[in-house]
Amino acid sequence: MQQITKIVRPMAALLLLLALASFAGGWGRDGHAIVASIAWRELSPEAREEIKKLLGESSLPEVASWADVVRRDPNYDWSAPMHYVNMPIDATSYDHERDCPPEGCVVSAVDRFAAVLKDRSASPQERGEALMFVVHFVGDLHQPLHGGRAEDRGGNSIDITFFDERTNLHRIWDSGILNASSEEAWPERADRLYDTIDEMDRVAWLADAAASDWLDSSGRWAFESHNLAEQYAYKITNNSTVGTEYVTETAPIAELRLKQAGIRLAAVLEDCLGPDSAD
């Protein structure tokens, strides 16, 4: 297994880059912040305290897009394949041997970095970096086109006109649909979405969660994304024009995936950092 590369910039510098950068990672910066915010509210006091020790003055939402920034750094180019997983159109489940190449995918990345985060013998620097990867990759797992098709690069090769803007299918699922469906700032949207989650949702979304075996759970969550991509995203073909009608249809799906990602991220973090994690 490839060793985790040391952080090459101070945290303050990385957070400055986050504030300045625009990028097309899964969900965009606001979406990842919403996932992290939902997860934070679900965590035990013990898990929150461990996160504070690892992140210092930075909050979970602030570092949620760190992995998208450092993937541009040559020292982190190995992490680029870990943001997505491709599956065949006719896939009936996630198949690790078929779908995840030797260099890794988003499914194996969650399992890999969760193990580092849980390992109390790892250095604080290694565990802090693993925490930021886990927060981001669980979010990526839930963006439908991060479980899309290899032949179109998860919708990146499908050019469309979104309202009056030329873009691609992947990009509108990262942020376009969310931005077009609400003018809320991300903290207000996180509040609203969190308030709609009930106990039945939590039970249903965590029914297949296997503590300390996140490869299995992450594969199922990625296959959910694949199914949603086939059902909703790939209705749009190359050079199509979409607007209000498509946003109205798909925004509830995008928001559902943010909520599911937040609840499931909390489960992963609780397993790694909660009161029973050191047993």
MIDOSE-1310 file (N, C-alpha, C; in nm, 2 decimals, decimal comma, always signed):
residues 279
mqqi	+0,08/-0,12/+0,00/+0,00/+0,00/+0,00/+0,09/+0,13/+0,00; +0,05/+0,22/-0,08/+0,13/+0,34/-0,09/+0,12/+0,42/+0,04; +0,23/+0,47/+0,08/+0,23/+0,55/+0,21/+0,17/+0,68/+0,19; +0,11/+0,73/+0,29/+0,04/+0,87/+0,29/+0,15/+0,97/+0,28
tkiv	+0,14/+1,06/+0,18/+0,24/+1,16/+0,16/+0,22/+1,27/+0,27; +0,33/+1,32/+0,32/+0,33/+1,42/+0,42/+0,27/+1,55/+0,37; +0,19/+1,62/+0,45/+0,14/+1,75/+0,41/+0,25/+1,84/+0,38; +0,25/+1,90/+0,26/+0,36/+1,99/+0,22/+0,34/+2,13/+0,24
rpma	+0,22/+2,17/+0,29/+0,19/+2,31/+0,32/+0,13/+2,32/+0,46; +0,15/+2,42/+0,53/+0,09/+2,44/+0,66/-0,07/+2,44/+0,64; -0,14/+2,41/+0,74/-0,29/+2,40/+0,73/-0,34/+2,54/+0,70; -0,29/+2,64/+0,75/-0,34/+2,78/+0,72/-0,33/+2,81/+0,57
alll	-0,22/+2,77/+0,51/-0,20/+2,79/+0,37/-0,30/+2,71/+0,29; -0,32/+2,59/+0,33/-0,42/+2,51/+0,26/-0,56/+2,56/+0,27; -0,60/+2,61/+0,38/-0,73/+2,67/+0,40/-0,74/+2,80/+0,31; -0,63/+2,87/+0,30/-0,64/+2,99/+0,21/-0,66/+2,95/+0,07
llal	-0,60/+2,84/+0,03/-0,62/+2,79/-0,11/-0,77/+2,75/-0,13; -0,82/+2,69/-0,02/-0,96/+2,65/-0,03/-1,05/+2,77/-0,05; -1,02/+2,88/+0,01/-1,10/+3,00/+0,00/-1,09/+3,06/-0,14; -0,97/+3,04/-0,20/-0,95/+3,11/-0,33/-0,98/+3,02/-0,45
asfa	-0,97/+2,89/-0,43/-0,98/+2,80/-0,54/-1,13/+2,78/-0,59; -1,14/+2,76/-0,72/-1,27/+2,71/-0,77/-1,23/+2,58/-0,84; -1,31/+2,47/-0,81/-1,28/+2,34/-0,86/-1,40/+2,26/-0,88; -1,39/+2,15/-0,96/-1,51/+2,07/-0,99/-1,50/+1,94/-0,93
ggwg	-1,47/+1,93/-0,80/-1,47/+1,81/-0,73/-1,61/+1,77/-0,70; -1,63/+1,64/-0,65/-1,77/+1,60/-0,62/-1,84/+1,70/-0,53; -1,96/+1,74/-0,57/-2,05/+1,83/-0,49/-2,00/+1,97/-0,49; -1,88/+2,01/-0,53/-1,83/+2,14/-0,51/-1,80/+2,17/-0,37
rdgh	-1,75/+2,29/-0,34/-1,71/+2,32/-0,20/-1,83/+2,33/-0,11; -1,94/+2,39/-0,15/-2,05/+2,40/-0,06/-2,12/+2,27/-0,03; -2,13/+2,18/-0,13/-2,19/+2,05/-0,11/-2,11/+1,97/-0,01; -1,98/+1,97/-0,02/-1,89/+1,90/+0,08/-1,90/+1,96/+0,22
aiva	-1,92/+2,09/+0,22/-1,93/+2,15/+0,35/-2,06/+2,11/+0,42; -2,17/+2,10/+0,34/-2,30/+2,05/+0,39/-2,29/+1,91/+0,45; -2,23/+1,82/+0,37/-2,21/+1,69/+0,42/-2,14/+1,68/+0,55; -2,03/+1,76/+0,56/-1,95/+1,76/+0,69/-2,03/+1,82/+0,80
siaw	-2,11/+1,93/+0,77/-2,19/+1,99/+0,88/-2,29/+1,89/+0,93; -2,36/+1,82/+0,84/-2,46/+1,72/+0,89/-2,39/+1,62/+0,98; -2,28/+1,57/+0,93/-2,20/+1,46/+1,01/-2,17/+1,51/+1,14; -2,12/+1,64/+1,15/-2,07/+1,69/+1,28/-2,18/+1,69/+1,39
rels	-2,30/+1,72/+1,34/-2,42/+1,73/+1,44/-2,45/+1,59/+1,49; -2,42/+1,48/+1,42/-2,45/+1,35/+1,46/-2,35/+1,28/+1,55; -2,23/+1,35/+1,57/-2,12/+1,28/+1,64/-2,13/+1,29/+1,79; -2,08/+1,19/+1,85/-2,07/+1,20/+2,00/-1,97/+1,30/+2,04
pear	-1,98/+1,35/+2,17/-1,88/+1,44/+2,22/-1,73/+1,39/+2,21; -1,72/+1,26/+2,23/-1,58/+1,20/+2,22/-1,53/+1,21/+2,08; -1,61/+1,18/+1,98/-1,56/+1,19/+1,85/-1,53/+1,33/+1,81; -1,61/+1,42/+1,85/-1,59/+1,57/+1,82/-1,46/+1,61/+1,88
eeik	-1,43/+1,57/+2,00/-1,30/+1,61/+2,07/-1,18/+1,55/+2,00; -1,19/+1,43/+1,95/-1,08/+1,37/+1,87/-1,06/+1,45/+1,74; -1,17/+1,49/+1,68/-1,15/+1,57/+1,55/-1,09/+1,71/+1,58; -1,13/+1,77/+1,69/-1,06/+1,90/+1,73/-0,91/+1,88/+1,75
kllg	-0,87/+1,77/+1,81/-0,73/+1,75/+1,84/-0,66/+1,73/+1,71; -0,72/+1,67/+1,61/-0,65/+1,65/+1,48/-0,65/+1,77/+1,39; -0,76/+1,85/+1,40/-0,77/+1,96/+1,30/-0,73/+2,10/+1,37; -0,71/+2,10/+1,49/-0,68/+2,23/+1,56/-0,80/+2,32/+1,55
essl	-0,77/+2,44/+1,50/-0,87/+2,55/+1,49/-0,96/+2,53/+1,37; -0,93/+2,44/+1,28/-1,01/+2,42/+1,16/-1,13/+2,34/+1,19; -1,25/+2,37/+1,13/-1,37/+2,29/+1,14/-1,38/+2,18/+1,04; -1,47/+2,08/+1,06/-1,49/+1,98/+0,96/-1,53/+2,03/+0,83
peva	-1,63/+2,12/+0,82/-1,67/+2,18/+0,69/-1,56/+2,25/+0,62; -1,47/+2,32/+0,70/-1,36/+2,40/+0,64/-1,26/+2,31/+0,56; -1,24/+2,19/+0,61/-1,15/+2,10/+0,55/-1,21/+2,00/+0,45; -1,34/+2,00/+0,43/-1,41/+1,90/+0,36/-1,37/+1,89/+0,21
swad	-1,32/+2,00/+0,16/-1,27/+2,00/+0,02/-1,12/+2,00/+0,00; -1,05/+1,98/+0,11/-0,90/+1,98/+0,11/-0,85/+1,88/+0,00; -0,91/+1,76/-0,01/-0,87/+1,66/-0,10/-0,88/+1,70/-0,24; -0,97/+1,79/-0,28/-0,98/+1,85/-0,41/-0,87/+1,94/-0,44
vvrr	-0,82/+2,01/-0,34/-0,71/+2,11/-0,36/-0,58/+2,04/-0,38; -0,55/+1,94/-0,29/-0,42/+1,88/-0,29/-0,40/+1,78/-0,41; -0,51/+1,74/-0,47/-0,50/+1,65/-0,59/-0,42/+1,72/-0,70; -0,42/+1,85/-0,70/-0,35/+1,93/-0,80/-0,20/+1,94/-0,77
dpny	-0,16/+1,90/-0,65/-0,02/+1,90/-0,61/+0,05/+1,78/-0,66; +0,17/+1,79/-0,73/+0,24/+1,67/-0,77/+0,26/+1,57/-0,66; +0,28/+1,61/-0,54/+0,30/+1,52/-0,43/+0,18/+1,44/-0,40; +0,06/+1,48/-0,45/-0,06/+1,41/-0,42/-0,13/+1,35/-0,55
dwsa	-0,06/+1,35/-0,66/-0,12/+1,31/-0,79/-0,17/+1,16/-0,78; -0,11/+1,08/-0,68/-0,16/+0,95/-0,66/-0,30/+0,94/-0,61; -0,35/+1,05/-0,56/-0,49/+1,05/-0,50/-0,60/+1,07/-0,60; -0,56/+1,12/-0,72/-0,67/+1,15/-0,82/-0,77/+1,04/-0,85
pmhy	-0,72/+0,91/-0,87/-0,82/+0,81/-0,90/-0,91/+0,78/-0,78; -0,88/+0,83/-0,67/-0,96/+0,79/-0,55/-1,09/+0,87/-0,53; -1,12/+0,96/-0,62/-1,24/+1,05/-0,61/-1,36/+0,99/-0,67; -1,35/+0,87/-0,74/-1,46/+0,82/-0,82/-1,44/+0,67/-0,83
vnmp	-1,55/+0,61/-0,89/-1,54/+0,47/-0,93/-1,63/+0,45/-1,05; -1,59/+0,39/-1,15/-1,67/+0,36/-1,27/-1,73/+0,22/-1,27; -1,85/+0,21/-1,32/-1,92/+0,08/-1,33/-1,98/+0,07/-1,47; -1,99/-0,06/-1,52/-2,06/-0,08/-1,64/-2,21/-0,04/-1,64
idat	-2,26/+0,00/-1,75/-2,40/+0,04/-1,76/-2,49/-0,07/-1,70; -2,46/-0,19/-1,73/-2,55/-0,30/-1,68/-2,51/-0,36/-1,55; -2,43/-0,30/-1,47/-2,39/-0,35/-1,34/-2,51/-0,37/-1,25; -2,51/-0,49/-1,18/-2,61/-0,52/-1,09/-2,57/-0,50/-0,94
sydh	-2,44/-0,47/-0,92/-2,38/-0,44/-0,79/-2,24/-0,39/-0,81; -2,18/-0,34/-0,71/-2,04/-0,30/-0,71/-1,96/-0,43/-0,71; -1,86/-0,44/-0,80/-1,77/-0,56/-0,80/-1,63/-0,50/-0,78; -1,57/-0,53/-0,67/-1,44/-0,47/-0,64/-1,33/-0,50/-0,74
erdc	-1,32/-0,63/-0,77/-1,22/-0,67/-0,87/-1,24/-0,61/-1,01; -1,36/-0,59/-1,05/-1,39/-0,54/-1,18/-1,39/-0,39/-1,18; -1,43/-0,32/-1,07/-1,45/-0,18/-1,08/-1,34/-0,09/-1,01; -1,26/-0,15/-0,93/-1,16/-0,07/-0,86/-1,02/-0,11/-0,91
ppeg	-0,95/-0,03/-0,98/-0,82/-0,06/-1,03/-0,71/-0,07/-0,93; -0,59/-0,12/-0,96/-0,49/-0,13/-0,86/-0,45/+0,00/-0,79; -0,46/+0,11/-0,86/-0,43/+0,24/-0,81/-0,53/+0,30/-0,71; -0,65/+0,23/-0,70/-0,75/+0,26/-0,61/-0,87/+0,33/-0,67
cvvs	-0,97/+0,35/-0,59/-1,09/+0,42/-0,63/-1,16/+0,48/-0,50; -1,27/+0,54/-0,52/-1,33/+0,61/-0,40/-1,37/+0,51/-0,30; -1,41/+0,39/-0,34/-1,46/+0,29/-0,25/-1,34/+0,24/-0,16; -1,23/+0,20/-0,22/-1,11/+0,15/-0,15/-1,05/+0,27/-0,06
avdr	-1,06/+0,39/-0,11/-1,00/+0,50/-0,04/-1,07/+0,53/+0,09; -1,20/+0,51/+0,10/-1,27/+0,53/+0,23/-1,22/+0,42/+0,33; -1,21/+0,30/+0,28/-1,17/+0,19/+0,37/-1,02/+0,22/+0,41; -0,94/+0,26/+0,32/-0,80/+0,28/+0,35/-0,78/+0,38/+0,45
faav	-0,84/+0,50/+0,43/-0,81/+0,61/+0,52/-0,89/+0,60/+0,65; -1,00/+0,53/+0,65/-1,07/+0,51/+0,78/-0,98/+0,42/+0,87; -0,91/+0,33/+0,81/-0,82/+0,24/+0,89/-0,71/+0,32/+0,95; -0,65/+0,42/+0,87/-0,54/+0,50/+0,93/-0,60/+0,59/+1,04
lkdr	-0,72/+0,65/+1,02/-0,78/+0,74/+1,11/-0,80/+0,66/+1,25; -0,84/+0,54/+1,24/-0,87/+0,46/+1,36/-0,74/+0,42/+1,43; -0,63/+0,41/+1,36/-0,51/+0,36/+1,42/-0,44/+0,46/+1,51; -0,45/+0,43/+1,64/-0,40/+0,52/+1,74/-0,24/+0,52/+1,74
sasp	-0,18/+0,42/+1,67/-0,03/+0,42/+1,66/+0,02/+0,51/+1,55; -0,07/+0,55/+1,46/-0,03/+0,64/+1,35/+0,00/+0,78/+1,41; +0,08/+0,86/+1,34/+0,11/+0,99/+1,39/-0,01/+1,08/+1,37; -0,02/+1,19/+1,46/-0,13/+1,29/+1,44/-0,14/+1,35/+1,30
qerg	-0,02/+1,37/+1,24/-0,03/+1,42/+1,10/-0,09/+1,32/+1,00; -0,05/+1,19/+1,01/-0,11/+1,09/+0,93/-0,26/+1,08/+0,95; -0,30/+1,08/+1,08/-0,44/+1,07/+1,11/-0,52/+1,19/+1,07; -0,46/+1,31/+1,09/-0,53/+1,43/+1,05/-0,56/+1,43/+0,90
ealm	-0,46/+1,39/+0,82/-0,47/+1,39/+0,68/-0,57/+1,28/+0,64; -0,57/+1,17/+0,70/-0,67/+1,06/+0,68/-0,81/+1,11/+0,70; -0,83/+1,19/+0,81/-0,96/+1,24/+0,84/-1,01/+1,33/+0,73; -0,93/+1,41/+0,68/-0,97/+1,50/+0,57/-1,00/+1,42/+0,44
fvvh	-0,93/+1,32/+0,42/-0,96/+1,23/+0,30/-1,10/+1,16/+0,32; -1,12/+1,11/+0,44/-1,24/+1,03/+0,47/-1,36/+1,13/+0,45; -1,35/+1,25/+0,51/-1,46/+1,34/+0,50/-1,50/+1,37/+0,35; -1,40/+1,39/+0,27/-1,42/+1,42/+0,13/-1,47/+1,30/+0,05
fvgd	-1,40/+1,19/+0,07/-1,44/+1,07/-0,01/-1,57/+1,01/+0,02; -1,62/+1,02/+0,14/-1,76/+0,98/+0,17/-1,86/+1,07/+0,09; -1,83/+1,20/+0,09/-1,91/+1,29/+0,01/-1,91/+1,25/-0,14; -1,79/+1,23/-0,19/-1,78/+1,19/-0,33/-1,85/+1,07/-0,37
lhqp	-1,85/+0,97/-0,28/-1,93/+0,84/-0,30/-2,07/+0,87/-0,34; -2,13/+0,97/-0,28/-2,27/+1,00/-0,29/-2,31/+1,09/-0,41; -2,22/+1,14/-0,48/-2,25/+1,22/-0,60/-2,27/+1,12/-0,71; -2,39/+1,11/-0,77/-2,42/+1,00/-0,86/-2,32/+0,98/-0,97
lhgg	-2,27/+1,08/-1,03/-2,17/+1,06/-1,14/-2,03/+1,03/-1,10; -2,01/+1,02/-0,97/-1,88/+0,96/-0,92/-1,89/+0,81/-0,92; -2,01/+0,76/-0,96/-2,03/+0,62/-0,98/-2,07/+0,60/-1,13; -2,03/+0,68/-1,21/-2,08/+0,68/-1,35/-2,00/+0,59/-1,44
raed	-2,01/+0,61/-1,57/-1,95/+0,53/-1,67/-1,81/+0,57/-1,71; -1,72/+0,47/-1,74/-1,58/+0,50/-1,77/-1,58/+0,57/-1,91; -1,66/+0,53/-2,00/-1,65/+0,58/-2,14/-1,67/+0,73/-2,16; -1,75/+0,79/-2,06/-1,77/+0,93/-2,07/-1,71/+1,00/-1,95
rggn	-1,62/+0,93/-1,88/-1,55/+0,99/-1,77/-1,65/+1,05/-1,66; -1,75/+0,97/-1,63/-1,85/+1,01/-1,53/-1,93/+1,13/-1,57; -1,96/+1,14/-1,70/-2,04/+1,26/-1,75/-1,95/+1,38/-1,79; -1,82/+1,37/-1,77/-1,74/+1,49/-1,80/-1,73/+1,51/-1,95
sidi	-1,75/+1,40/-2,03/-1,74/+1,41/-2,18/-1,87/+1,44/-2,24; -1,98/+1,46/-2,16/-2,11/+1,49/-2,22/-2,13/+1,64/-2,21; -2,12/+1,70/-2,32/-2,14/+1,85/-2,32/-2,28/+1,89/-2,33; -2,32/+1,99/-2,25/-2,46/+2,03/-2,25/-2,46/+2,18/-2,23
tffd	-2,58/+2,24/-2,26/-2,61/+2,38/-2,22/-2,70/+2,37/-2,10; -2,65/+2,43/-2,00/-2,73/+2,44/-1,87/-2,78/+2,58/-1,85; -2,91/+2,60/-1,88/-2,96/+2,73/-1,89/-2,89/+2,80/-2,01; -2,81/+2,90/-1,99/-2,73/+2,96/-2,10/-2,59/+2,93/-2,10
ertn	-2,54/+2,84/-2,01/-2,40/+2,82/-2,00/-2,36/+2,68/-2,06; -2,25/+2,69/-2,14/-2,20/+2,56/-2,19/-2,11/+2,49/-2,08; -2,14/+2,37/-2,06/-2,07/+2,30/-1,95/-2,08/+2,15/-1,98; -2,07/+2,07/-1,88/-2,08/+1,92/-1,90/-2,17/+1,86/-1,79
lhri	-2,21/+1,74/-1,82/-2,31/+1,68/-1,73/-2,25/+1,66/-1,59; -2,13/+1,62/-1,58/-2,07/+1,60/-1,45/-2,07/+1,73/-1,36; -2,03/+1,84/-1,43/-2,02/+1,96/-1,36/-2,16/+2,01/-1,30; -2,27/+1,99/-1,37/-2,39/+2,04/-1,32/-2,44/+1,95/-1,20
wdsg	-2,40/+1,82/-1,20/-2,43/+1,74/-1,08/-2,34/+1,77/-0,96; -2,22/+1,82/-0,99/-2,13/+1,86/-0,88/-2,19/+1,98/-0,81; -2,24/+2,08/-0,89/-2,28/+2,21/-0,82/-2,39/+2,28/-0,89; -2,41/+2,26/-1,02/-2,50/+2,34/-1,10/-2,65/+2,32/-1,05
ilna	-2,69/+2,19/-1,03/-2,82/+2,17/-0,99/-2,85/+2,23/-0,85; -2,75/+2,21/-0,76/-2,77/+2,26/-0,62/-2,78/+2,41/-0,63; -2,69/+2,48/-0,70/-2,69/+2,62/-0,71/-2,82/+2,68/-0,77; -2,87/+2,61/-0,88/-2,98/+2,66/-0,95/-3,11/+2,64/-0,87
ssee	-3,11/+2,55/-0,77/-3,24/+2,51/-0,70/-3,26/+2,59/-0,58; -3,15/+2,66/-0,53/-3,17/+2,74/-0,41/-3,07/+2,85/-0,40; -3,10/+2,96/-0,34/-3,01/+3,07/-0,32/-2,96/+3,07/-0,18; -2,99/+2,97/-0,10/-2,94/+2,96/+0,04/-2,79/+2,95/+0,04
awpe	-2,73/+3,02/+0,14/-2,59/+2,99/+0,17/-2,58/+2,85/+0,23; -2,46/+2,79/+0,21/-2,45/+2,65/+0,25/-2,48/+2,63/+0,40; -2,45/+2,71/+0,50/-2,49/+2,68/+0,64/-2,64/+2,67/+0,65; -2,71/+2,76/+0,59/-2,86/+2,76/+0,60/-2,92/+2,64/+0,53
radr	-2,86/+2,60/+0,42/-2,91/+2,48/+0,35/-2,88/+2,36/+0,44; -2,76/+2,35/+0,50/-2,73/+2,24/+0,59/-2,83/+2,23/+0,70; -2,87/+2,35/+0,76/-2,97/+2,35/+0,87/-3,10/+2,29/+0,82; -3,14/+2,34/+0,70/-3,27/+2,29/+0,65/-3,27/+2,14/+0,62
lydt	-3,17/+2,10/+0,56/-3,16/+1,96/+0,52/-3,15/+1,87/+0,65; -3,08/+1,91/+0,74/-3,06/+1,84/+0,87/-3,20/+1,82/+0,94; -3,27/+1,93/+0,94/-3,40/+1,93/+1,01/-3,50/+1,84/+0,94; -3,48/+1,79/+0,82/-3,57/+1,70/+0,75/-3,54/+1,55/+0,77
idem	-3,43/+1,53/+0,84/-3,38/+1,39/+0,86/-3,45/+1,34/+0,99; -3,52/+1,22/+0,98/-3,58/+1,17/+1,10/-3,51/+1,03/+1,13; -3,56/+0,97/+1,24/-3,50/+0,85/+1,29/-3,51/+0,73/+1,19; -3,62/+0,73/+1,12/-3,64/+0,63/+1,02/-3,54/+0,64/+0,90
drva	-3,51/+0,76/+0,87/-3,40/+0,79/+0,77/-3,27/+0,73/+0,82; -3,24/+0,76/+0,94/-3,11/+0,71/+0,99/-3,10/+0,56/+0,99; -3,21/+0,50/+1,03/-3,21/+0,35/+1,04/-3,20/+0,30/+0,89; -3,27/+0,35/+0,80/-3,27/+0,30/+0,66/-3,13/+0,32/+0,60
wlad	-3,07/+0,44/+0,62/-2,95/+0,47/+0,55/-2,83/+0,40/+0,61; -2,84/+0,36/+0,74/-2,73/+0,29/+0,80/-2,75/+0,14/+0,81; -2,86/+0,09/+0,75/-2,89/-0,05/+0,77/-2,78/-0,14/+0,71; -2,71/-0,10/+0,61/-2,60/-0,18/+0,55/-2,46/-0,13/+0,60
aaas	-2,45/-0,05/+0,70/-2,32/+0,00/+0,75/-2,26/-0,11/+0,83; -2,13/-0,14/+0,79/-2,06/-0,24/+0,86/-1,94/-0,18/+0,93; -1,94/-0,15/+1,05/-1,83/-0,09/+1,12/-1,70/-0,16/+1,10; -1,60/-0,08/+1,07/-1,46/-0,13/+1,05/-1,45/-0,22/+0,92
dwld	-1,56/-0,23/+0,84/-1,55/-0,30/+0,71/-1,61/-0,20/+0,61; -1,55/-0,09/+0,60/-1,61/+0,02/+0,52/-1,60/-0,01/+0,37; -1,51/-0,10/+0,33/-1,51/-0,14/+0,19/-1,64/-0,19/+0,14; -1,70/-0,28/+0,22/-1,83/-0,34/+0,18/-1,94/-0,23/+0,18
ssgr	-1,95/-0,15/+0,28/-2,05/-0,05/+0,28/-2,04/+0,05/+0,17; -1,91/+0,10/+0,16/-1,88/+0,20/+0,05/-1,92/+0,15/-0,08; -1,89/+0,02/-0,11/-1,93/-0,03/-0,24/-2,08/-0,03/-0,26; -2,16/-0,06/-0,16/-2,31/-0,05/-0,18/-2,35/+0,10/-0,20
wafe	-2,29/+0,19/-0,12/-2,32/+0,33/-0,14/-2,29/+0,38/-0,28; -2,17/+0,34/-0,33/-2,13/+0,38/-0,46/-2,23/+0,32/-0,57; -2,28/+0,20/-0,55/-2,37/+0,14/-0,64/-2,50/+0,22/-0,64; -2,54/+0,27/-0,53/-2,66/+0,36/-0,52/-2,64/+0,47/-0,62
shnl	-2,52/+0,53/-0,61/-2,49/+0,65/-0,70/-2,50/+0,60/-0,84; -2,44/+0,49/-0,87/-2,45/+0,44/-1,01/-2,59/+0,43/-1,06; -2,68/+0,37/-0,98/-2,82/+0,35/-1,02/-2,88/+0,49/-1,04; -2,86/+0,58/-0,95/-2,92/+0,72/-0,97/-2,86/+0,79/-1,09
aeqy	-2,73/+0,77/-1,12/-2,68/+0,82/-1,24/-2,75/+0,77/-1,37; -2,77/+0,64/-1,37/-2,84/+0,58/-1,49/-2,98/+0,62/-1,50; -3,05/+0,64/-1,38/-3,19/+0,68/-1,38/-3,21/+0,83/-1,41; -3,13/+0,91/-1,36/-3,15/+1,06/-1,37/-3,05/+1,13/-1,46
ayki	-2,92/+1,11/-1,42/-2,82/+1,19/-1,49/-2,81/+1,16/-1,64; -2,81/+1,03/-1,67/-2,78/+0,99/-1,81/-2,91/+1,00/-1,90; -3,02/+1,05/-1,85/-3,13/+1,09/-1,93/-3,09/+1,20/-2,03; -2,98/+1,27/-1,99/-2,93/+1,38/-2,07/-2,82/+1,33/-2,17
tnns	-2,84/+1,36/-2,30/-2,74/+1,32/-2,40/-2,66/+1,43/-2,44; -2,55/+1,40/-2,51/-2,46/+1,50/-2,56/-2,52/+1,61/-2,64; -2,48/+1,73/-2,60/-2,53/+1,85/-2,67/-2,68/+1,89/-2,64; -2,73/+1,83/-2,53/-2,86/+1,87/-2,49/-2,87/+2,01/-2,43
tvgt	-2,98/+2,06/-2,42/-3,01/+2,19/-2,34/-3,10/+2,16/-2,23; -3,07/+2,19/-2,11/-3,15/+2,16/-1,99/-3,16/+2,29/-1,91; -3,27/+2,29/-1,83/-3,29/+2,41/-1,74/-3,38/+2,38/-1,63; -3,48/+2,46/-1,61/-3,57/+2,45/-1,49/-3,63/+2,32/-1,47
eyvt	-3,68/+2,26/-1,57/-3,75/+2,13/-1,56/-3,66/+2,02/-1,50; -3,54/+2,02/-1,55/-3,44/+1,92/-1,51/-3,40/+1,95/-1,37; -3,38/+2,07/-1,33/-3,34/+2,11/-1,19/-3,45/+2,07/-1,10; -3,58/+2,09/-1,13/-3,69/+2,06/-1,05/-3,69/+1,91/-1,02
etap	-3,66/+1,83/-1,12/-3,67/+1,68/-1,11/-3,55/+1,63/-1,03; -3,43/+1,69/-1,04/-3,31/+1,63/-0,99/-3,26/+1,69/-0,86; -3,30/+1,81/-0,82/-3,26/+1,87/-0,70/-3,29/+1,79/-0,58; -3,41/+1,73/-0,57/-3,44/+1,65/-0,45/-3,35/+1,53/-0,44
iael	-3,30/+1,47/-0,56/-3,21/+1,36/-0,55/-3,08/+1,41/-0,50; -3,03/+1,52/-0,55/-2,90/+1,57/-0,50/-2,90/+1,60/-0,35; -3,01/+1,66/-0,31/-3,02/+1,69/-0,16/-3,03/+1,56/-0,08; -3,10/+1,46/-0,13/-3,11/+1,34/-0,06/-2,97/+1,28/-0,04
rlkq	-2,89/+1,28/-0,15/-2,76/+1,23/-0,14/-2,67/+1,30/-0,04; -2,68/+1,43/-0,03/-2,61/+1,51/+0,07/-2,65/+1,46/+0,21; -2,77/+1,44/+0,23/-2,82/+1,40/+0,36/-2,77/+1,26/+0,40; -2,78/+1,17/+0,30/-2,73/+1,03/+0,32/-2,58/+1,03/+0,35
agir	-2,51/+1,11/+0,27/-2,36/+1,12/+0,29/-2,33/+1,17/+0,43; -2,40/+1,27/+0,48/-2,37/+1,33/+0,61/-2,39/+1,22/+0,72; -2,51/+1,15/+0,72/-2,54/+1,05/+0,82/-2,44/+0,94/+0,81; -2,40/+0,90/+0,69/-2,31/+0,79/+0,68/-2,16/+0,83/+0,72
laav	-2,13/+0,95/+0,68/-1,99/+1,00/+0,72/-1,98/+1,00/+0,88; -2,09/+1,04/+0,94/-2,09/+1,04/+1,09/-2,07/+0,90/+1,14; -2,13/+0,80/+1,08/-2,11/+0,66/+1,12/-1,96/+0,61/+1,10; -1,90/+0,65/+0,99/-1,76/+0,61/+0,97/-1,67/+0,68/+1,08
ledc	-1,70/+0,81/+1,10/-1,61/+0,89/+1,19/-1,64/+0,84/+1,34; -1,76/+0,80/+1,37/-1,79/+0,75/+1,50/-1,71/+0,61/+1,53; -1,71/+0,53/+1,42/-1,64/+0,40/+1,43/-1,49/+0,43/+1,45; -1,44/+0,53/+1,39/-1,29/+0,56/+1,40/-1,25/+0,64/+1,52
lgpd	-1,34/+0,72/+1,57/-1,30/+0,82/+1,67/-1,39/+0,82/+1,80; -1,50/+0,75/+1,79/-1,60/+0,75/+1,90/-1,55/+0,68/+2,03; -1,63/+0,67/+2,13/-1,58/+0,62/+2,26/-1,54/+0,47/+2,26; -1,60/+0,40/+2,16/-1,56/+0,25/+2,15/-1,45/+0,23/+2,05
sad	-1,40/+0,33/+1,99/-1,31/+0,31/+1,87/-1,17/+0,26/+1,91; -1,13/+0,29/+2,04/-1,00/+0,25/+2,08/-0,99/+0,11/+2,15; -1,11/+0,04/+2,15/-1,12/-0,09/+2,22/-1,04/-0,19/+2,14
